[in-house]
Amino acid sequence: MKKEIITAGILAIIACTITIYCWAAGRENISKGTNTVQGVSDQPIQTIANRTKGKSLVVYFSVPETDGVDASSGASRILSNGKIMGNTQYVATIISEATGSDLFEIKTVHTYPGSHKALIDTAKMEIDNNARPKLATHIENLKDYDVVFVGFPNWWYDMPMPLYSFFDEYDFRGKTIIPFCTHGGSRFSDAIKTIRELEKGANVLDGYAIARDHVANSKDGVLKWLEKIGMKK
């Protein structure tokens, strides 16, 4: 009888241990499953440990759709303080205010269509033609900035082509580039790799991707990310 009691006790301890392990694993999986605002990889988030005295700049490209349709390949919009903003524009504003960075919008000479269907068709045509849309805005004092955030929506699993025009125009050698994007499920796709290839002399961080359905509630997550990388003032 004593032997049976000891055996039962051992089995109970083993069962309890397995239960605790499964609970912990399940909790971790749930946490990962709800991580809708995240970096491009599971690697430790890179930080700006030694910021110099130079300024920081937030660059963004955003096209608010006029018909209010959300789709994975489209640039959605958000209503903030009574103002209609593109998703990426909204995130750029949060970053600028939280870091004390200057704000710069990439604008093209031609105007993109506002309706969803026409916009994604135009974006696809530009990608197929490897277009370099002419830019209407230009950074006059890039030398003053050590850190440059660059934000854009994911269009057709790539950066919008105006971003290629942007990177063609400037040399970011010796600077830190921090990408961020809004997306419908594809996160950055290969954009981080592309930026690193285009700006070989720059330090390009993994960046931050935000699902379009969570942009309206993304502020807290963005602020935590900025704090982690050492950029929150």
Buried (B, 14 or more C-beta within 10 A) or exposed (E): EEEEEEEEEEEEEEEEEEEEEEEEEEEEEEEEEEEEBBBBEEEEBBEBEEEEEEBBBBBBBBBBBBEEBBBBBBBBBBEBEEEBBBBBBBBBBBBBBBBEBBBBBBBBEEEBBBBBEBBBEBBEEBBEEEBBBEBEEEBEEBEEBBBBBBBBBBBBBBBBBBBBBBBEEBEBEEBBBBBBBBBBEBBBBEBBEBBBEBBEEBBBBBBBBBBBEEBEEBBEBBBEBBEBBBBBE
